[in-house]
Structure formats: structure tokens, C-alpha cells
Amino acid sequence: MANLSDGTSLDGFSKNESIKAASNHLRGLIKEELVEDAPAFGDDSEQLLKFHGIYQQDDRDRRKEARAKGLDKHHQLMIRTRIPGGVVSADAYIAHDDISQKWANGTLRVTTRQDFQLHGVLKGNLKKSIAGINEALLTTLGGCGDVNRNVMCCPEPKNDAFHEQVGQSISSIVAALTPRTGAYHEIWLDGEVVRSSEPEEEPVYGEQYLPRKFKTTIALEGDNCVDVYAHDLALVAMRGTDDAVRGFNVLVGGGLGRTHNKPETFVAVARPMAFVQPDQVVDVAREVVAV
């Protein structure tokens, strides 16, 4: 019988929930499997990789050929980089473009949620690709998986107090909701393995993390380009008379995700909840995630 570090039994957990809870904060066997000759990760690691911003896939265009020859799938990986607020430096863009040419399939995709995606990465090129992304001062941690994903914002690059405050709010939310685990740095960036008598903790997510992904966005007053009604948490920045942010309208509970053949899951429209001051934004985000 498996148990969490606090003694909680894993009996009754779903397969994915058990994998997360028993992973030692998203470590699992990723580091060990990364150096093995096998072209793909095992099933448990495949689930945990998502939290690190990685999806294990295969080349769909070569499936028929492989099947006809009795061969295994042509395994490859997709890497997703979070770009909070959709703001990326020229150097970071160029770094991603270089990585796409060296170690991916030559394409760099920009998603509707302001992420970069690199496709066709082979397992042997995975670690150096992620290291290159981090050298460009971005991260893939939380790009996928059951945590808060990238925090979006309307792309209106104006240099004034209002937009500066919105940017600060984005940074604060990202810092508060990014997983605290040291696994990412240990596995991908050769970080020192942390050994302490104090247990490693995830103050927001706990040992199981979330049941599903969580999406957050910030819109600007009068501009709903990010679709606040389709997010778990949406904040609408309201402009004050001094052209600074006077506060945020908060909407919660939206989402487009549902599970096939499970009618209890459905698309939902976010609903207005409250108006909060700028210094309350992080506390609100933490509490909504905790619900």
C-alpha cells in the first residue's frame, strides 16, 4: 500500500493522481530515464514531463510506415515555453529560433495563449534545448500539466504607469503560482540536489498538484482580446483618474475543457466575483486556485 509523505494512503486515487502524488514533487524517474538509450520515456514519466513543459508525442506522418514494417513509433517531444503577458525579448526569440533549427524540426510556433512551442525534439536533444531556453531567461516549467499555466495579457505595448502596473501584477501572480519543486533545476539545469531535514513543500498545490490545468489571464479595461470568460481566473485592469491601475474586476470559473463521455464535465463561462485592489491580486489568485 503506497502512501504520501504525510501518511495519506493513495488507495482510491486515479492513476494520474497516484503518479503525481508519488513523484517526489515531479521528479519520478525522469532524470534516470533521460540518460537511457530508449527513444522514449516510460508512461509515468510521460505524465510528469507535462509539468516541466514537455509533451511526449510521435511523428504521425510516419505511423503508417512504421506499422507496416513492424517498427515502433517514431518518438519525439514538444517543448512549450511560457511567455508571461506575451512579452518576449529579441534575444529570447532568437534563442528559440536557433534551438528550433538545431534540435527541433525547424519550426517555432506561437500559440494563442502566448507560448512558444518547439516540435520534433528527440530525447537526446531535450536537455540542451531546455537549458538553452533558460539561458534566454525563460522557462518551460508549468507550460503544461495540472498547475497554473501561462498568465496571459492583452498585447498592448504602451509605456505608461497603467501598463507597468499590469506587468507587475502578472509577474507577481507568476511568481506566486509557479511550482516550488526543485526537480526542474535538478533534472534540466544540473542544479544541486537539495537534501534537507525539512520536507520539500508545494504551498499552493500540495503533493497531488491540481486535478486539471488552471488558466489565468489579465484583460485591459475596454479590451477583451484574451477572452476573460474562457479562463479559470480572469482579471480586468481598471484605469484610475491618474492613469494608474485603480483595481481589477475578478471573474472566475470559465473554461473550454471537458472530458469525452463524461457529462459532468462541460464548457463554462466565467462569472464576475469581485473588485479587488492591486495589492490583493496575488492573495486572490492563491485562494481561487485553492478552491
N, C-alpha and C positions, 0 to 999 in steps of 0.2 A: 504494500500500500504506500503510494507516494504522498508526501506532504510538503507544504510550503515551509519556509524557514520559521514562521511563527507557529507551526504545528497544525495549520489548517489542512485537512485532507483534500486531495484532488479528486476523490470519488464524486461522480456526478458532474464533473466538468466536461465540456465538449472537448474534442480532440485538440482543436486550435487553442482553446483556453488553457488546456493542460500543458501544451507546448510552451506557451508564453510564461505560464506561472513557474514552470520547472527549468527555465532557460538561464537562470542566474543573471537576470536583468539583460536579456537579449544576447547573451554570449552563445549558449548552446555549444555546438561543435563546429561553429563556422570557422574559427581560426585553424583548427586541426584539418578540416576538410579543404580549406583554401590551398594548402600545400600538397594535397594528394594529386595523383596523376589523373584521376577520374575527371571527365569533362564537365560534370555537373555536381551540384550539391545534393545531399540527401533531402528527404521530404521535410523533416523537422527544420533543417537549416533553411530550406526554401521559404518557409513561413516566417522565420525570424529575419531573413535578409530584407524583407519588406520594410521593417523598421529602420534599416540602415539606408533606405532609399534605393533598393535593388529588387528587380523582378527577374526570376529565372524563367526563360522562355525557350523556344526553339524556332528554327527557321522554317516557317510554314511553307515557303516556296519549295522546300526540299523534302517535305514529308513523304510525298508520293514516291519519289525516287528512293528514299531510304527504306520505305516499307517494301518496295518491290525487290530490293536487294537484301532484305532481311537484316538491315542495319539499324542501329539505334538512332534516335532523333539527333539532329544537329543542334546541340545545346548552345545557347548564348544568353546574355544578360542585358537588361535595360537598366540604366542608371538615371535617377531623377534628382536634379539639384533644386533645392528650394531657393527662391529669389524673393525675399520678403518685400512686399509693396511693389514688386515688379521693377525695382531699381537695381541695375547691374552696371558695373564699371566697364569701360572699354577693355581694360586688361583682362577682366574676368570673362568677358565674351570671347576675346581672342584665345584665352586659355582653353575654353570649351571647344572652340573651333579646331584648335590644334589637336586636342585629345580625340575629337571625332575622326580626324584624319589618320592619326597614328594607331589608335587602339579600338575604334568603333567602326561602323560601316560607312563612314564618310558623311553622315547626315547629322545635323543638330536641329532638334525640334523644339519649338516654343509652344507650350501648352496654354489653354485658355485660363488656367489657374496660375499663370506667371511662373512656371517652372521651365527648366531646360531638361531635355531628355536625350540621352545617348543610347543608341540601339546597336545591336550586333557585337557587343563586347564579349570576348572569350574569357573564360575563367582565369587563364594565365595573365590576362591584361587588366583584371578587375582592380587589384590593389593599387597599381600605379595610376590607374585612371582616377580613382577616388583621392589618392594623395595629390594629384595634380589639381583637382577641383578645390581641395582645401588650401593648397598653396595660393590659389587665386582668391582666398578669403571667403569662400562659400562652402556650404556643406550639403551632404545628401541625407544626413540624419533627420528622420521624420518626414522625408519626402514621400514615403508610403507607410503602410502599417496602421495599426489601431492606436493612433495618437493624434494630436493636433497637427494638421498638415500645414502647408504654406499659408501664411497670412497675406491675403491679397489687399490691394487698394486701387482705386481709380487712378489710371496713369495720367496725371495732370502735373507735369514737372514745373511748377512755379516756385520761385524763390521768395517766399514771404513767411511771416510768422505762423500763419494758419497751416501751411503745408509742412513747415518744420515741426510743429507740434504733432501733426498727424503722424509724421515719420517717427517721432519719438515714441508715440503710443504703439506703433507697430513693433518697434524694437523692444519695447518693454513687454509686450504680450509674447513675442517670440522667445525672449529670454525666460519668461515665467513658465511657458508651456513646452519647452524643448526637454526631452528626456534627460535625466541627470546621470544615467548609467555611464560608466567609464568604458563600456565594451567597445564603443565606436573607435575611440582613440587607441585602445589596446590592439584591436584587430587590423585596422586600416592605416594607422599612422605610427605604428610601432611605439605607442605610448607605454609608459611603465605600468605594469600590473599593480593595481592598488591592493595592498593587504593591510587590513586594519582590524582591530578587535571590535570596532563599531560596524554594524551591518550596513551595507550599501542600501540606500532608500530612494524610492521614487515618491516624493511628497505629493505630487499631483495624481499619478497614475497607479501607484501601488504595484504589487508584483505581477498582477494579471494584465496591466495596462487597460485599455478601453475595450468594450465589446466590438466596436466598429470605429472606422475613421471619424475624425471630427474636423469640420471645416469652418474657418473663421475669415471674415472679410471686413474691410472698412470702406464705406462709401463717403462721398462728399455731399454736403447739402445741395440738392438740386441735380445730382448726377448719380444715377443708379446703374452705371455701366457694369458693376460687378455682380448685380442681381442679389440684393440683400435677402430676398425671400427664399433663396435656394440654399442658404447656409445654416449650419447649426447655431452659429453666433455671428450676428452682424451688428456693426456699429456705424451709425451715420453721424459724421462730424458736423456739428452746427457752428456756424460762424457768429462771433460776437460783434458788438459795435466797434471794438478796437481791432477788428480783423484777425483776432486770435480765436482759438477754439474755445467756445463757452461751455461745451459739453457734448455728449453723444446720446442720440436715441438708440436704444438697445432692442434688437429683435432676436428671438430665439426659436429653435425647433424646426428650421427648414431643412430640406434635403431631398435629393433626387434618387437616393439609393433604395433598392428593395431587393428581396430575395425571391427568386423564381419558385412558384408553388407554395409560397408562404404568405397567405393573405393578410396575416397580422403585420407584415411589413409593407409600407406604402410610401408613395411620394407625399411630402408635406410642405406646406407654405409656412415660412417663419412668421411669427406673430410679435407685435410690439409688446415689450415688457416694462421698460422704464426709461427714464432720462438720468444720466449719471454725469458727474463732474470728471474732468480729465484725470484727476488723481485717484479715481475709483475704478478705472478701466481694468487694471490688472486683477484686482480683487474680484470684480465681476466675472472676468474670463475664467479664473480659477474655480469659482463657485458653479458656474454653468457647466464646465467640464465635469465637475464632481457629481452632478445630478444623475 
